[in-house]
């Protein structure tokens, strides 16, 4: 897996947006070493959205697998 830098500013903007939409909630945690940290967790809505996304990905995976079984095995006539 390639080494990629995460844009932390963008990550936290996305988390705040998700919090505004009720997908995640956050709280400050001060009982960890070092500075206080904001921790995030999924809300019930967030869990429901994640579950729906997983169902959609599984359906897409099934469709692609079916396509590959039907059309991906025959390489005759291809260049």
Residue pairs with C-beta under 8 A, 6 or more apart in sequence:
15 24
15 26
15 40
18 24
18 46
19 25
19 26
19 40
22 43
22 45
22 46
23 42
23 43
23 45
23 46
23 49
24 40
24 41
24 42
24 43
24 46
25 40
25 41
25 43
26 38
26 39
26 40
26 41
27 38
27 39
28 36
28 37
28 38
28 39
29 36
29 37
29 38
29 39
30 36
42 50
